[in-house]
Amino acid sequence: MNIVTDRLGPIPPEADLCLAAVGGYGRAAMAPWSDIDIVFIPAHEENETIDALVREMLLLLSETLLPSRHPQVAHSYRPLSDLGLIDHQTATALLESRFVAGNGSLHIHFMQQLTRSIEQVEFVHLNLEERQVVWDDARQSIFAVEPNLKAGPGGLRDFHAAIWVAKVVFGLQDWDILGMLKQRGTLTWDECDAVLKALEFVLRCRNWLHYARGQKLDVLHVDYQNELGLGLGYQPEGYETPAEQVMRDYYAAARIIHNFARRLIAAAQQERLAFRHGTHVANWTLYPNHDGIFREDPARLVLVYEERQRLNLTHSLELERLISSSIGALDETARAKLGLGASFLRILGSPKDVAGTLRDMLRTGVLEQLLPELAPLMLFLPGDPAHEYTVGEHTLKVVEELQRLRDRPHGEDERTVSDAFRALQEPEVLFMAALFHDVGKLDRGGEHSVTGAPVGAAVAKRLGMLEGPVERVRFLILQHLTMMRTARLRALPLPETIDAFIRILPEDDPLDALDMLTILTFGDARSVGENVFRDNERRMLMELFVKAAKWIQDRPSVDEPGARERISRRLRDAPALREIDPEIVRRHLAGMPTWYAVNTPPALMAKHIGYLQRVARGEDPVVEFYHALQAMHTELTVCTGDRPGLLRDIAAAVTANNLDIYLAQSDVCQCVEGGGESRSIATVWVDDFGQPLGQVKRDRLRADLESLMSDHETADQVLARRGKVVPDQVVLHGVKVNNADSRQHSVVMVRADDQKGLLYRLAQALADENLDIMVAKITTWRGAAEDAFYVVSHDTGQKLTDAAADRLAARLVARLTGEMAGVDRT
């Protein structure tokens, strides 16, 4: 400072400035090669003399230190007027500032202002949260082989965080913080003595590491540990190396520092601390200052929940009772206040506990008072027998499931969904849609997704959401059933299925809308009841999600001229197909529909080619089983000569063995090795009471399929031999035949009471109509079945004419109910 004043001449009195050290330099504990951190504190802003002083001092530091390149100087500029605007990290660094030069009284005043500007509860929470992230990290430990001496558990930052918290909570300014904590009884003499010795040891280790390596280095790598031990005076003793000795002492010191930090922060949390919104905190629990805090400001009824969620506070019994008795203050006028809605939206958008906060708000009546549209749902019984809870309880369970998907995903699919969730820019939109996705059920006059969408959008707007997010809420509620219906009942390999699904997404950021819709669909399906959302449905939903995302980013051009040949060339270069004669691959793909080439992985194609070659050599049928990792079902593949009623026969064998089918797909190709004859490849997802098939069940199913495919037995004979009785009549809820949903197939939708052998009966009726089932989607919900069949004529291989499709529904009803005698058979 003297050199600078000599250069610039006399400094006027109003140009008050002080220079302070911060960081390790401020604590007077700077390690070799660490940065020199300084802060300029001016009394006034925009003073030319002060600005000149700062520039000159920085120039002097640069001239002095730059040639050696070490240490580096980091500086900041903090006028008194900035103290109300600085963030938590900056305030923490300034807490340990040490006066170096200039006006000492200005530094004292600055520190007093800084202490008053720090909100105690917030400060404690943020420091503890930062450390908790480290402590909860499964990859970090006090006992790591290569510990981080500064930032790891038991490192220097544990000690610093505890001291920072103690300074703010207990109002300590003295450098001897531990001595003052001993005097006030917060710490014992033994605790202070132990942590000082431990701190001294860790500092010695870090200083040696910086000095010996010639750089800033805080991770004590294995390669340096023996050298460190020798440098600190350890010598080999028997079988124990210096590395083992120094690390043993380090772990003991780290444990002491870590326990000290936890205990001191916990002691600070027990103090009574002033807080906002007419409350105070004691024992990290929120208490009201008096009984009139909510009369003064009804918005506090929501704000106290936002603070509870954000700071991980507990509400005292007194506060909960006061909330319950004051909810009438949240009248229509109060609900219209923008600040109140903004607080609730922050609760929904928080990365913290959304579901638990909403449960707490429900318990005291605040949630229903704030959102009166939700109040009737808690007592409203669902009409769908699959639901195990009232509509309101289901709604909260959806929120809980969304939070679980965000924070604790299980398996690869859920991790994919969780990644999409954490990437959302406005998670409050998703939670708002979840809260109101079933509100339309209160209106018994129509589709609840249609009637509920405007209600949810209106509430979102009332709470202060902007137009774009409001429309996204409307979209999610309106379409919250579409994705699962598509996954369950539509043929996902067909391009028109994906194209039709993509068309429902808004043009504005369709990928974000797809992510939100997928997450909401997952949460909704998993929250209906136990075992309602099955493994096969999860896989189909993820298949739709992945295909839709790819379609949005790069729509497959399967209909363009030359598309088949381009796809075939690309597939022939796939590693899984390189070992197969390219001409065989080309002929295989030429005999299959284009969508087969688009949707079938090369490794599976290689298996199909092998199956077809085995059939051509006389092994008919080929029956193979595959169990994907973590899947709760088994994939059954049957390759045989093209025959009518193939899926009917497979359904008979599956029924005979008391198993369940969820998905069936059949591909027909012209097999050159078979003299141009058609071959069929049928893939079926099957399970045994929700589990993959064991070897005994596989062997029995294989034997029955081989008996059926070789015509040794009929389907009825296999069923009779296994003691299975298939009902003659089906209790139908409805049959529809749609020619518009697929360019290549007629789509038959059947709703009926679920019963053993139902799929066989449906497949038999379709076979009796001379129809081949190319894809079957099987869905069961608590005693009800909803199945979709993509069919073509066995004679032509084409979809039905519109006239034939119109007649088919009535004919199927007649066949399934035993009334075929009165139906036109043409």
C-alpha angles and dihedrals in degrees: 000000000000092000091051094048089050089054096046100035127227116359116223116238094245091060094084114171137159132191119216134183120231136181117023089339089056092049089049088236103104115158122221113278092015119133123264106236117197136170128206112216113194123190090218136025125233095023111150094209093051090047090051091049092052093048091049093049092049090049090051091050090049092050091048102043107022097078091059092042089215135119102028118218120224117187139184135188117225120176117191090251090063095064094089091053105044121111129239096265092051093048090050092052092048092051089075097042115140123206112247109164145341126040108005093189089057090056092050090050091047092053092049091051091046093053092050092049095056115093103221101212092046092048094051092047096049094048092047091046092053092051093042090059088058095042092050095047106112090209093060130068143159085242098051114145089229104031126193103237094200111032104019127095108289090017129125093275091063089059094043094050092052092049092048090052092047092051093054099039099041095035095237120168103164121105090232094071094157091052091053092047088053091051093052091047097245091120132028123234090247092053092051093047093049095048093047091054091045091048091049091053095050091047090052090052093049094045091051091048093052093044098043095046095041094229145068104285126158103168111087101218120203091244091063100043099086091046089050091051092052091045091055093049102262117145130195111274115191108302093345116101125208088252092058092047096049093045091049090055091043092055090050091051093045091052091052093049093046094050091045091054094049093048096046093049090047089052090052091051090057092061123099107252129186114242142177132266094048093297141108133204127234126167084001088295125123117238131181117245091216140346096264101062094108094045087055091053122002090194087074088074087073099029093061088058092049090053092045091054097042097046099032091241128161122229114235120234089247091055094047092051091048091050093051092050093046103047090105086075087072092080127150092278093052092046090056092062110110095216092059093052091046090055092053092048089052088054090054093045096047121114086221130081106319097161095048092048092052090049090053091049090051092050093058095039095247095117094055092042092050094043105029090173088071097049098087092049095071091066098032116112116219121240092215111089090211091071116092097190140048114273092256094050090047088052093056091045088055088055090049091049092049089052091049091051089051097047109021112026120175122211132359097291094052091046088055090051091045092053089052090049095052090050093058114116094204111031090164087072090059094047091046090054090048091054093053103029092107101031089106090070087080086069102068093188102084151358104323094219089058097045094042098052097075091045093054092044091051092052091047090053092047090054091055105262116155122246096263096053090043090056090048089054089050091050094049094051093044093050102031092114097042101078096051092044089052093048093046102041110021130080102249095193090064115093092218090060093057092041092052091049093049090054091067092060117096117254090232105086099332093183092059090047090049091051092050094045092050093049092047091047091051092049094045095048094047093049099056094085145301115314093356094117102059131198094252091053091051090053093048092048091052090047089055091046094051094044093046092050091051091045091054093050099039117006110212111243096217094145098051120104111271093016093123092053093047091050091047093052091050093049094048088062093052112118092234091058100041093092091057123082105265091225091057090050091048093050091046093053091043090058095051131072116264093247089061090061092047097049106032118088113234092241090057091046089055089054091048091052089051092050092050091050090051091052090049088054090055103267098129121194110024109201118188135171129207131184116197118214112274091001117135094210139055125239111226119197122192120186117187144133113300106273134166116255096020094150090043089059092046090050090051092053092046092049091047089058094048094246133136130237122208104169133019127181128177127193123191120203137174106246113208091194087060095056093265093306119146120254128194128217112193122187119194132183108218135170140185108231091323095317134098116265118272121223095262092054090046092053093048093047092047091052092050093047092050090049091051096044093048089050093239088129137016123234091255091051093052090049092049093048090053091047096244119145116203115204116246093220133045123215098231127199094182147328124210131178116201124188096177102066096068133035093209105032143044110235118221116195118194127185118188146139109287115247138154111278094020094126091050091051092049093047090047091053091050091047089051086056088057092248128142117218109224097174130011123188113194121197127177125188119181099312097334127097128204113185134178125203124192104205141179133187111272090218099051104020087227135112117268124270114257090252093052091046090053090054096043098073094058092044092052092049089052093049094047095046097043095249098113094120092077097047127096106254096201 
